Amino acid sequence: MVLMDEPERVRTALSPPRRQILERLREPGSAAQVAAELGLPRQRVGYHFRVLEQAGLIELVEERPRRGCVERIMRASANALLVDPGVLVRDAFTAIADRHAAEHLVDVAAGTVRDVARMSAAAERQGVRLLTFTLEAEVRFGEPGDVHEFTDQLAAAIAQVAARFDRPGGRPYRLVAGGHPAPHPSRPEEPR
């Protein structure tokens, strides 16, 4: 997984033909092969290959002599591209510190995505596994005020458990707990 945290690199990867090429290059291929499979002109695909290679999104696997030329076999440099939410909405949410505001949750979640993606890539380069954990639950609140009371009690419980396990000199972990309405099953953009 590669974290896309530069706006120009994101623009490079998001054009429709380049997304198709990146998807195809999960398996190695040449510009001629990809052009034939996608029904695009060979020169156009060659141009996109050069742009994607310069951005570090595809890499050379091998070079093969073919009909008096050298055929370059390329592949995507990562199985997945993760766009840093901060690239899309840079500094839009940082001024809001209300733990009950949707903007604050988005800002914290974006920071979590950014931090974990970077540390995961570094761990992979070192040949080790990044130890993380995820907790998920669904709660049905009867009244809007219950959300605030629940948040206060959850914060107190987390502080108590954290104090029990906190050790000076230990490896620090960041725990992020957030809540949002569960999406409607048939209309994911709308809450239930």
Secondary structure, DSSP 8 states (H G I E B T S, - for coil): -EEE-SHHHHHHHHSHHHHHHHHHTTS-B-HHHHHHHHT--HHHHHHHHHHHHHTTSEEEEEEEEETTEEEEEEEES-S-EEE-HHHHSTTSSTT---TT-HHHHHHHHHHHHHHHHHHHHHHHHHT--------------SSHHHHHHHHHHHHHHHHHHHHHH--TTS------------B-SS-TTSB-
